[in-house]
Amino acid sequence: MKGKVYLIGAGPGDAGLITLKGSMYLKEADVVVYDRLASPKLLEELKEGCRLIYVGKASSNHTKTQDEINEIILQEANKGHIVARLKGGDPYVFGRGGEEAEYLYDRGIDFEVVPGVTSAIAGLAYAGIPITHRGIATSFHVITGHLKDENDELDWRSIGALKGTLVFLMGVSNLKEIRDNLLKHGKDKQTPVAIVNWGTTPMQQVVEGNLSNIYEKAIEENIKPPSLIVIGDVVNLRKKLNFYERKPLLGKNIVVTREKTHAIDTIKRIEELGGNVISFPTIKIEEIRPNEELKEAIKNIKRYSYLVFTSVRGVDIFFKRFFDIGEDIRNMAGIKIGAVGDKTANAIRKYGINVDFIPEEFVGESLVDKLKKVLTKDDKVLITRAKIGRRELVEELSKISLVHEIKIYDTVKSEESKEEIINSIKDLDSYYLLFTSSSTFTNFIEILGDNRWVLDKGHIISIGPITTKTIEERGFTVYKQAETYTVDGILELLMKEKR
């Protein structure tokens, strides 16, 4: 039985610009055949067992020829697979999607085209340039800047006479010829021009000029593909409409080392602020099962007067087990609840429970100071926490009240490959490494092994004094420590950094 091929437009670079239908079909695919301009983030949520085949093509550097790509897609479909052919931008806008569709049709393979957002429009929008604008440009023209045959020639006389916005895709290597031909065929040398490099991504760079000087400016800024060239008076609107480059973290490369589940919100925040995230979880969290001690404590929850949580994961594991056992939340009536910080407190509130104690500084010592003011020798405190963790909270509270400590999860070293992090950052001029706990740092250096340069080259950002102490004890220098010991505190710090 033959499979089916979906020719999916991945959009211009920002993973969020793929269509809902494109995302849906991508997650159903058995095989994904993808190119260089498809965002790697689109490949992170594929179904289990999905195979990836890279067929990227850069100028004069083709991993596979177009004929080979056609054959790969055909053979995978002939095996009965659902094939997602993921192409940057839109499959039919200079993407050779039409050729691939024809090839499949001629061989009896069922296919469907899922249009994508083309960089010709989205790349301009992210650069603050509308492709049309009332009273300025009432038409636009998208032109290839890279012809199949070097001897082919565009109709420059007709192009030079056009009044609307001109957009050249894949044309930066031919910029001088484009500029010269437009001037030769009637375009004013003062016509505004912009080149958008890696549009809609955190690496976006825009060079502005006019037809008389844009080539020299592009050389000066060392502009490379992928870039698009936009020519016309709409470029002047960039001064007002350039929303994307105002994002405070744009151009900053940020290595996030948190555990995957808890890193999702952090990654989303950084990306919303324009940062380029390199995710490298150094730990993974495993619930300790079976845990009869926890089960027994939950069944006798009324014996405790205080319940203290030190992490979001601890909250989630506790309440999942609480409800799995079949307990009633009303049994917790009268128990005072303490949380080490706002994030942990918010996790508790999701279960409909108010939090009685949150310290001003989000560390265990501050919570101890808060609880010392209210605890008595008659109180019984239940603390659920990680297997490996600081003992100060338990030890200090035990001096006042009876404390029952239960270890409900373990933090273990992630199995992520160190080659992945090295390949992601080796060519970066600068980057920040975020460490939100001592364990994330300790596991990071264990995974890196002899590659100390990764830490020496980057700017190490610590969430607080405990993590800072661990980093410095291992012989490394902390670039900066968050003033507020939270992820939000780290983000506030990064937003103050100059680009």
C-alpha positions as CSV (number, residue, x, y, z in Angstrom):
1,M,0.0,0.0,0.0
2,K,1.4,3.4,-1.0
3,G,1.7,6.2,1.5
4,K,1.0,9.9,1.1
5,V,3.2,13.0,0.9
6,Y,2.4,16.3,2.5
7,L,4.4,19.2,1.0
8,I,4.4,21.5,4.0
9,G,5.5,25.1,4.1
10,A,7.5,25.6,7.3
11,G,7.2,29.4,7.1
12,P,10.1,31.9,7.1
13,G,12.0,30.9,10.2
14,D,9.9,31.7,13.2
15,A,8.6,28.2,14.2
16,G,5.3,29.9,15.4
17,L,4.5,30.9,11.8
18,I,3.8,27.4,10.6
19,T,0.1,26.9,9.9
20,L,-2.1,24.8,12.2
21,K,-2.6,22.3,9.4
22,G,1.1,22.1,8.7
23,S,1.8,21.5,12.3
24,M,-0.9,18.8,12.5
25,Y,0.3,16.9,9.5
26,L,3.9,17.2,10.7
27,K,3.0,15.4,14.0
28,E,1.3,12.6,12.0
29,A,4.3,11.9,9.8
30,D,6.3,8.7,9.8
31,V,9.2,10.4,7.9
32,V,10.1,14.1,7.7
33,V,12.3,15.2,4.8
34,Y,13.4,18.7,5.7
35,D,15.6,21.5,4.4
36,R,18.0,24.0,5.8
37,L,15.5,26.9,6.3
38,A,13.0,24.9,8.3
39,S,13.2,25.8,12.0
40,P,14.7,23.0,14.1
41,K,12.1,23.7,16.7
42,L,9.5,22.2,14.3
43,L,11.2,18.8,14.7
44,E,11.0,18.7,18.5
45,E,7.4,17.4,18.8
46,L,7.2,14.6,16.2
47,K,5.6,11.3,17.0
48,E,7.7,8.6,18.5
49,G,9.6,6.6,15.9
50,C,9.4,9.3,13.2
51,R,12.6,9.4,11.0
52,L,14.3,12.6,10.0
53,I,16.0,12.9,6.6
54,Y,18.0,16.1,6.0
55,V,18.2,17.3,2.4
56,G,19.3,20.9,3.0
57,K,20.7,23.0,0.1
58,A,22.8,26.1,0.5
59,S,24.2,28.0,-2.4
60,S,26.8,25.8,-4.1
61,N,26.6,23.3,-1.3
62,H,23.9,20.8,-1.8
63,T,23.5,17.8,0.6
64,K,21.2,16.2,-2.1
65,T,20.4,17.2,-5.6
66,Q,16.8,17.9,-6.5
67,D,16.6,14.6,-8.4
68,E,17.8,12.8,-5.3
69,I,15.3,14.6,-3.1
70,N,12.4,13.6,-5.4
71,E,13.5,10.0,-5.3
72,I,13.8,9.9,-1.5
73,I,10.3,11.2,-1.1
74,L,9.0,8.7,-3.7
75,Q,10.7,5.7,-2.1
76,E,9.5,6.6,1.4
77,A,5.9,6.9,0.1
78,N,6.2,3.6,-1.8
79,K,7.0,2.0,1.5
80,G,3.5,3.0,2.8
81,H,4.8,5.9,4.9
82,I,3.2,9.2,5.7
83,V,5.9,11.6,4.5
84,A,6.1,15.3,5.5
85,R,8.3,17.2,3.0
86,L,9.1,20.3,5.2
87,K,10.2,23.2,3.1
88,G,11.2,26.7,4.2
89,G,8.6,29.4,3.4
90,D,5.9,28.3,1.0
91,P,6.5,25.2,-1.2
92,Y,5.5,27.0,-4.3
93,V,7.3,30.3,-3.8
94,F,10.7,29.5,-5.4
95,G,10.8,26.3,-3.3
96,R,10.6,23.8,-6.2
97,G,7.5,22.3,-4.6
98,G,5.8,22.3,-7.9
99,E,8.5,20.0,-9.3
100,E,8.2,17.7,-6.4
101,A,4.4,17.6,-6.7
102,E,4.7,16.8,-10.5
103,Y,7.1,14.0,-9.8
104,L,4.7,12.4,-7.3
105,Y,1.7,12.8,-9.6
106,D,3.5,11.2,-12.6
107,R,4.3,8.2,-10.4
108,G,0.8,7.8,-8.9
109,I,1.6,9.0,-5.3
110,D,-1.1,10.8,-3.4
111,F,0.0,14.2,-2.2
112,E,-1.3,17.3,-0.5
113,V,0.2,20.8,-0.4
114,V,0.0,22.8,2.8
115,P,0.8,26.5,2.0
116,G,3.3,28.3,4.2
117,V,4.0,31.9,5.1
118,T,6.5,33.2,2.6
119,S,9.5,35.2,3.7
120,A,8.7,37.7,0.9
121,I,5.9,39.0,3.2
122,A,6.8,37.8,6.7
123,G,10.5,38.7,6.5
124,L,9.6,42.2,5.6
125,A,6.9,42.5,8.3
126,Y,9.4,41.4,11.0
127,A,11.8,44.1,9.6
128,G,9.1,46.7,10.0
129,I,8.5,47.0,6.3
130,P,4.9,46.4,5.0
131,I,5.0,44.9,1.5
132,T,2.2,47.3,0.4
133,H,1.0,50.5,2.0
134,R,-1.8,52.8,0.9
135,G,-0.5,55.8,-1.0
136,I,3.0,54.3,-1.2
137,A,2.9,50.9,-2.9
138,T,-0.3,49.4,-4.3
139,S,1.4,46.3,-5.8
140,F,4.3,44.0,-5.1
141,H,6.5,41.8,-7.2
142,V,8.5,38.8,-5.9
143,I,11.4,37.9,-8.1
144,T,14.0,35.2,-8.0
145,G,17.5,36.5,-7.5
146,H,19.0,33.2,-8.5
147,L,18.3,31.9,-11.9
148,K,18.6,28.2,-13.0
149,D,21.1,29.0,-15.7
150,E,23.7,31.7,-15.3
151,N,23.1,32.6,-19.0
152,D,19.4,33.3,-18.3
153,E,18.5,36.9,-18.0
154,L,15.6,38.6,-16.2
155,D,13.5,41.1,-18.1
156,W,15.2,44.1,-16.5
157,R,13.4,46.6,-18.7
158,S,10.0,45.5,-17.4
159,I,11.2,45.2,-13.8
160,G,12.8,48.6,-13.9
161,A,9.4,50.1,-15.0
162,L,7.5,48.5,-12.1
163,K,6.1,51.0,-9.6
164,G,5.3,48.6,-6.7
165,T,7.5,47.0,-4.1
166,L,10.2,44.7,-5.5
167,V,11.3,41.7,-3.4
168,F,14.2,39.6,-4.6
169,L,14.6,36.1,-2.9
170,M,17.9,34.3,-2.9
171,G,19.5,37.3,-4.5
172,V,22.2,38.5,-2.1
173,S,25.0,36.8,-4.0
174,N,23.8,38.7,-7.1
175,L,23.2,42.0,-5.4
176,K,25.6,44.0,-7.5
177,E,24.0,42.7,-10.8
178,I,20.5,43.4,-9.4
179,R,21.5,46.9,-8.4
180,D,23.3,47.7,-11.6
181,N,20.5,46.4,-13.8
182,L,17.8,48.4,-12.0
183,L,19.8,51.6,-12.3
184,K,20.5,50.9,-15.9
185,H,16.8,50.5,-16.6
186,G,15.4,53.5,-15.0
187,K,15.3,53.1,-11.2
188,D,16.4,56.2,-9.3
189,K,19.6,55.8,-7.4
190,Q,18.0,57.2,-4.2
191,T,15.3,54.4,-4.2
192,P,15.3,53.0,-0.6
193,V,16.6,49.4,-0.3
194,A,16.8,47.0,2.7
195,I,18.4,43.6,3.0
196,V,16.8,41.3,5.6
197,N,19.1,38.5,6.8
198,W,17.7,35.5,8.7
199,G,14.3,37.3,8.8
200,T,11.8,36.4,11.6
201,T,14.5,34.6,13.6
202,P,16.6,35.9,16.6
203,M,19.5,36.2,14.3
204,Q,17.7,38.8,12.2
205,Q,19.9,41.6,10.8
206,V,18.7,44.4,8.5
207,V,20.9,46.7,6.4
208,E,19.3,49.8,5.0
209,G,20.5,52.0,2.2
210,N,19.5,53.0,-1.4
211,L,20.3,51.7,-4.8
212,S,23.5,53.7,-5.0
213,N,25.1,52.4,-1.8
214,I,23.4,49.1,-0.7
215,Y,26.0,46.9,-2.3
216,E,28.8,48.5,-0.4
217,K,26.8,48.4,2.8
218,A,26.1,44.7,2.4
219,I,29.8,44.1,1.9
220,E,30.7,46.1,5.0
221,E,28.2,44.2,7.1
222,N,29.2,40.9,5.6
223,I,25.7,39.9,4.7
224,K,25.3,36.3,3.7
225,P,22.4,34.1,2.6
226,P,19.6,33.5,3.6
227,S,18.7,37.1,2.8
228,L,16.0,38.9,0.9
229,I,16.2,42.3,-0.8
230,V,13.3,44.7,-0.7
231,I,13.3,47.8,-2.9
232,G,10.8,50.6,-2.7
233,D,9.5,53.5,-0.6
234,V,7.9,51.1,1.9
235,V,11.4,50.7,3.4
236,N,11.1,54.2,4.9
237,L,8.2,52.9,7.1
238,R,10.7,50.8,9.0
239,K,11.5,53.7,11.4
240,K,7.9,53.5,12.8
241,L,7.0,49.8,12.2
242,N,10.1,48.0,13.4
243,F,8.4,46.1,16.3
244,Y,10.6,42.9,16.2
245,E,14.0,44.5,16.7
246,R,12.7,46.3,19.7
247,K,12.4,43.1,21.6
248,P,14.9,43.3,24.6
249,L,16.6,39.9,24.1
250,L,16.9,40.0,20.3
251,G,20.4,38.9,19.2
252,K,21.2,37.3,22.5
253,N,22.0,33.5,22.6
254,I,20.8,31.9,25.8
255,V,21.6,28.3,26.9
256,V,18.8,27.0,29.1
257,T,20.0,24.1,31.3
258,R,16.7,23.4,33.2
259,E,14.9,20.1,33.2
260,K,12.8,19.8,30.1
261,T,9.3,20.0,31.6
262,H,10.1,23.0,33.7
263,A,12.1,24.7,30.9
264,I,9.0,25.1,28.7
265,D,7.7,28.3,30.3
266,T,11.3,29.7,30.5
267,I,12.0,29.0,26.8
268,K,8.7,30.5,25.8
269,R,9.4,33.7,27.8
270,I,12.8,34.1,26.3
271,E,11.5,33.6,22.8
272,E,8.7,36.1,23.3
273,L,11.4,38.6,24.3
274,G,13.3,37.8,21.1
275,G,16.1,35.6,22.5
276,N,17.7,32.7,20.7
277,V,17.2,29.7,23.0
278,I,19.6,26.8,23.0
279,S,18.0,24.1,25.2
280,F,20.3,21.7,26.9
281,P,18.6,20.1,29.9
282,T,21.3,18.8,32.3
283,I,19.0,17.0,34.7
284,K,15.8,15.0,34.5
285,I,13.5,14.4,37.4
286,E,12.3,11.0,38.3
287,E,9.6,10.3,40.8
288,I,10.6,7.8,43.5
289,R,8.3,4.8,43.1
290,P,7.0,2.9,45.0
291,N,6.9,5.3,47.9
292,E,5.0,3.7,50.8
293,E,6.2,6.4,53.1
294,L,4.5,9.1,51.0
295,K,1.3,7.0,50.7
296,E,1.1,6.6,54.5
297,A,1.7,10.3,55.1
298,I,-1.1,11.2,52.7
299,K,-3.5,8.8,54.3
300,N,-2.8,10.4,57.7
301,I,-2.4,13.9,56.5
302,K,-4.5,15.3,59.3
303,R,-1.8,14.5,61.8
304,Y,0.3,17.4,60.3
305,S,-0.1,21.1,61.2
306,Y,2.3,22.3,58.4
307,L,3.0,21.1,54.9
308,V,6.1,22.6,53.2
309,F,7.0,22.4,49.5
310,T,10.4,23.3,48.1
311,S,9.8,23.0,44.3
312,V,7.1,22.9,41.6
313,R,7.9,19.3,40.8
314,G,7.5,18.3,44.4
315,V,4.0,19.9,44.5
316,D,2.9,18.1,41.3
317,I,4.2,14.7,42.5
318,F,2.6,15.1,45.9
319,F,-0.9,16.1,44.6
320,K,-0.9,13.5,41.8
321,R,-0.2,10.8,44.4
322,F,-2.8,12.4,46.7
323,F,-5.6,12.1,44.2
324,D,-4.4,8.8,42.8
325,I,-4.8,7.3,46.3
326,G,-8.4,8.7,46.3
327,E,-8.0,11.2,49.1
328,D,-10.3,14.1,49.6
329,I,-8.8,17.6,49.5
330,R,-11.0,18.6,52.4
331,N,-8.9,16.4,54.6
332,M,-6.2,19.1,54.4
333,A,-8.5,21.7,56.2
334,G,-6.6,23.5,58.9
335,I,-3.1,22.6,57.6
336,K,-0.8,25.6,57.0
337,I,1.0,25.5,53.7
338,G,4.5,26.9,53.0
339,A,6.3,27.4,49.7
340,V,9.9,28.3,49.0
341,G,8.9,30.8,46.3
342,D,6.3,32.3,44.0
343,K,6.5,29.6,41.3
344,T,6.0,26.8,43.9
345,A,3.2,28.8,45.5
346,N,1.4,29.2,42.1
347,A,1.7,25.4,41.5
348,I,0.0,24.8,44.8
349,R,-2.8,27.3,44.0
350,K,-3.6,25.4,40.8
351,Y,-5.0,22.7,43.2
352,G,-7.3,25.3,44.8
353,I,-5.2,25.7,47.9
354,N,-4.1,29.0,49.4
355,V,-0.5,29.4,50.5
356,D,0.2,30.7,54.0
357,F,4.0,31.3,53.9
358,I,6.2,32.6,51.1
359,P,9.6,34.1,52.0
360,E,10.7,37.5,50.7
361,E,13.8,35.8,49.3
362,F,13.2,32.6,47.5
363,V,15.7,30.4,49.3
364,G,15.3,27.8,52.1
365,E,16.9,30.0,54.8
366,S,14.3,32.7,54.2
367,L,11.4,30.2,54.6
368,V,13.0,28.9,57.8
369,D,13.1,32.5,59.2
370,K,9.4,32.9,58.3
371,L,8.3,29.6,59.9
372,K,10.4,30.0,63.0
373,K,8.1,32.9,64.0
374,V,5.0,30.7,64.1
375,L,6.1,27.1,64.8
376,T,5.9,25.6,68.3
377,K,7.1,22.3,69.8
378,D,3.6,20.9,69.4
379,D,3.5,21.3,65.6
380,K,4.3,18.5,63.2
381,V,5.7,19.5,59.8
382,L,5.7,17.4,56.6
383,I,8.4,18.4,54.1
384,T,8.4,16.6,50.7
385,R,11.6,17.2,48.7
386,A,14.3,15.9,46.3
387,K,16.4,13.0,47.3
388,I,19.5,15.1,46.9
389,G,19.0,18.5,48.3
390,R,20.2,20.9,51.0
391,R,19.5,19.9,54.6
392,E,19.3,23.3,56.2
393,L,15.5,23.6,56.0
394,V,14.9,20.2,57.7
395,E,17.7,20.6,60.3
396,E,16.6,24.1,61.4
397,L,12.9,23.4,61.7
398,S,13.7,20.2,63.6
399,K,15.1,22.3,66.3
400,I,11.7,23.7,67.0
401,S,9.1,21.1,65.9
402,L,8.7,17.5,64.9
403,V,9.7,17.3,61.2
404,H,8.8,14.4,58.9
405,E,10.9,14.6,55.7
406,I,9.9,12.4,52.7
407,K,12.1,12.2,49.6
408,I,9.7,12.0,46.6
409,Y,11.8,12.6,43.5
410,D,15.4,12.3,42.4
411,T,17.3,14.6,40.0
412,V,19.6,12.5,37.7
413,K,22.0,13.5,35.0
414,S,20.4,14.0,31.6
415,E,21.5,11.7,28.8
416,E,21.7,14.6,26.3
417,S,24.8,14.4,24.1
418,K,27.5,16.9,24.7
419,E,28.1,17.1,21.0
420,E,24.7,18.7,20.7
421,I,25.6,21.6,22.9
422,I,29.1,22.0,21.5
423,N,27.8,22.1,17.9
424,S,25.1,24.6,18.9
425,I,27.4,27.2,20.3
426,K,30.9,26.7,18.8
427,D,30.3,29.3,16.1
428,L,28.6,31.8,18.3
429,D,30.4,35.0,19.2
430,S,28.7,35.3,22.6
431,Y,26.1,33.5,24.7
432,Y,24.7,33.3,28.2
433,L,24.5,30.1,30.2
434,L,21.6,30.0,32.7
435,F,21.9,27.9,35.8
436,T,18.9,27.7,38.1
437,S,20.3,25.2,40.7
438,S,23.5,23.7,41.8
439,S,22.5,20.3,40.3
440,T,22.1,21.8,36.8
441,F,25.6,23.2,36.9
442,T,27.2,20.1,38.4
443,N,25.6,17.9,35.7
444,F,26.5,20.4,33.0
445,I,30.2,20.2,33.6
446,E,30.1,16.4,34.0
447,I,28.4,16.1,30.6
448,L,30.9,18.5,29.0
449,G,33.9,16.6,30.3
450,D,37.1,18.2,29.1
451,N,35.3,20.9,27.1
452,R,35.8,23.6,29.7
453,W,36.0,26.3,27.0
454,V,32.2,26.2,26.7
455,L,31.9,27.7,30.2
456,D,35.0,30.0,29.8
457,K,33.7,31.5,26.6
458,G,30.1,32.1,27.7
459,H,28.7,34.4,30.4
460,I,27.6,32.3,33.4
461,I,24.3,33.6,34.9
462,S,23.3,32.2,38.4
463,I,19.9,32.3,39.9
464,G,21.1,32.9,43.4
465,P,23.9,32.6,46.1
466,I,23.7,28.9,46.6
467,T,24.1,28.1,42.9
468,T,26.8,30.8,42.7
469,K,28.8,29.2,45.5
470,T,28.7,25.8,43.7
471,I,29.9,27.4,40.5
472,E,32.8,29.2,42.2
473,E,33.8,26.2,44.2
474,R,34.3,24.4,40.9
475,G,36.7,27.1,39.7
476,F,34.4,29.1,37.4
477,T,33.5,32.8,37.5
478,V,29.9,33.9,37.6
479,Y,29.3,36.8,35.2
480,K,26.1,37.9,37.1
481,Q,23.7,36.7,39.7
482,A,20.0,37.5,39.7
483,E,18.9,40.1,42.2
484,T,15.6,38.2,42.7
485,Y,16.3,34.5,43.0
486,T,13.9,33.4,40.3
487,V,13.8,32.8,36.6
488,D,12.0,36.1,36.2
489,G,15.0,37.7,38.1
490,I,17.3,36.1,35.5
491,L,15.3,37.5,32.7
492,E,15.2,41.0,34.2
493,L,19.0,40.8,34.4
494,L,19.4,39.7,30.8
495,M,17.1,42.5,29.6
496,K,19.4,45.1,31.1
497,E,22.4,43.7,29.2
498,K,23.5,45.7,26.2
499,R,23.3,44.0,22.8
